[in-house]
Amino acid sequence: MALEDGHVTGVPRLSRTAQLKALGNGVVPPQAVAALRILLARTEPAMWGRAA
């Protein structure tokens, strides 16, 4: 999942239910990178650097 081993599972006395809750619906880093690349590829270069 692209997180370091034990990122959540290495926490002492944390139940499996609590581990899953801690992870939630978070986006893993590779998914975020892919999404940003797709969105940036769709952006017109003429718009870059302008204030929104």
N, C-alpha and C positions, 0 to 999 in steps of 0.2 A: 504494500500500500504506500510505499515511498516514505514511510516514517521510520525512524530508527527503531530497532528491536527494543522492546520494553518501554516504548514511549508512553503507553498507557498500562500495558500488562505488567510492568515492573513496579507498579505502585503497591506497597504492602497493604494487605487486608482490603483490597478493592475487589468487590464481587464482579462476576462477569456482567451482570445487569448494569452495575455502576460504570464498568469499562465502556460498554456500548453506549450508555447515556453520555459519557464524557466525550466520545467520538462524535456523537450526534450525526447530523447530515453534512458534516464538514467536507469541503472540497480538498482533495489531496493535491499536492503541488503540481504533479504532471498534468492533471486535468486543468488546473488554472492556467498553466503555461500554454496548453493547447488552445484553450478558449481565447486567451488574449492574442495569440498569433492569428487565429481565424478572424477575430474582430478587427485587429489592426490591418490585416490584409484587405479588408473591405473598406477601410477608411481612405478617403481621397487624400493624396499627398498635399493638395492645395490647401487643405484644412489644417494641416499640421502646423503647430506653432501659434495658431490664432486662439484668442480667448473665446470661451463658449458663450 
